[in-house]
Amino acid sequence: MGDIYSAGEIVKKLKGVTTRQILDLAEKGLITPIRETTGAGSPRLYSFQNVFEICLCLAVRGRIPAGTATQELITKVLQFVREETRKEIEKKPKKSSFEDLARFLIENESGNFEPPPFDVLFIGYDDHDDYSFFPIYLNENIGEILATSKKDRPQNYCTYVIEVKKLWEYLDRIF
């Protein structure tokens, strides 16, 4: 997972993803490539964490209704996942040797390089563009969580889930 990829290499491995989509996410500041372009012939390069976040952005973009604040929602989802992952990393014991610490800092410079600590990201929204995020662990009863989340919600309340752990594992196999 320490490799870096051009947009073209990512597109070759991920069906349905285009170079334009990747460049659009970087240009809008939703993802931060591991290396920005420095001029003609110098492509942006992306880490594994970037690839995961690209897929997460496209999953959210493909599910929310037209007319909503797409970029704002994607930013909130990315911030939520990054924050939850950061919290989990901070819980782990600190690296003891200088070499381990240096490797840890290099790996985490552009992202976490660890899967999110939860299995599923539950996103709920209503017709007023009010969004809520809930991390779900597979040892929890998802049916109860979904039933509870819809209780006392507006009639047009919708939910969907993104299997973030499965997405991470899939990407880990193909990259």
Secondary structure in CASP SS format (residue, H / E / C, confidence):
PFRMAT SS
TARGET T0000
AUTHOR 0000-0000-0000
METHOD secondary structure of the structure
MODEL  1
M C 1.00
G C 1.00
D C 1.00
I C 1.00
Y E 1.00
S C 1.00
A H 1.00
G H 1.00
E H 1.00
I H 1.00
V H 1.00
K H 1.00
K H 1.00
L C 1.00
K C 1.00
G C 1.00
V C 1.00
T C 1.00
T H 1.00
R H 1.00
Q H 1.00
I H 1.00
L H 1.00
D H 1.00
L H 1.00
A H 1.00
E H 1.00
K C 1.00
G C 1.00
L C 1.00
I C 1.00
T C 1.00
P C 1.00
I C 1.00
R E 1.00
E C 1.00
T C 1.00
T C 1.00
G E 1.00
A C 1.00
G C 1.00
S E 1.00
P C 1.00
R C 1.00
L E 1.00
Y E 1.00
S C 1.00
F H 1.00
Q H 1.00
N H 1.00
V H 1.00
F H 1.00
E H 1.00
I H 1.00
C H 1.00
L H 1.00
C H 1.00
L H 1.00
A H 1.00
V H 1.00
R H 1.00
G H 1.00
R H 1.00
I C 1.00
P C 1.00
A C 1.00
G C 1.00
T C 1.00
A C 1.00
T H 1.00
Q H 1.00
E H 1.00
L H 1.00
I H 1.00
T H 1.00
K H 1.00
V H 1.00
L H 1.00
Q H 1.00
F H 1.00
V H 1.00
R H 1.00
E H 1.00
E H 1.00
T H 1.00
R H 1.00
K H 1.00
E H 1.00
I H 1.00
E H 1.00
K H 1.00
K C 1.00
P C 1.00
K C 1.00
K C 1.00
S C 1.00
S C 1.00
F H 1.00
E H 1.00
D H 1.00
L H 1.00
A H 1.00
R H 1.00
F H 1.00
L H 1.00
I H 1.00
E H 1.00
N C 1.00
E C 1.00
S C 1.00
G C 1.00
N C 1.00
F C 1.00
E C 1.00
P C 1.00
P C 1.00
P C 1.00
F C 1.00
D C 1.00
V E 1.00
L E 1.00
F E 1.00
I E 1.00
G E 1.00
Y E 1.00
D C 1.00
D C 1.00
H C 1.00
D C 1.00
D C 1.00
Y E 1.00
S E 1.00
F E 1.00
F E 1.00
P E 1.00
I E 1.00
Y C 1.00
L C 1.00
N C 1.00
E C 1.00
N C 1.00
I H 1.00
G H 1.00
E H 1.00
I H 1.00
L H 1.00
A H 1.00
T H 1.00
S H 1.00
K H 1.00
K C 1.00
D C 1.00
R C 1.00
P C 1.00
Q C 1.00
N C 1.00
Y C 1.00
C E 1.00
T E 1.00
Y E 1.00
V E 1.00
I E 1.00
E C 1.00
V H 1.00
K H 1.00
K H 1.00
L H 1.00
W H 1.00
E H 1.00
Y H 1.00
L H 1.00
D H 1.00
R H 1.00
I H 1.00
F C 1.00
END
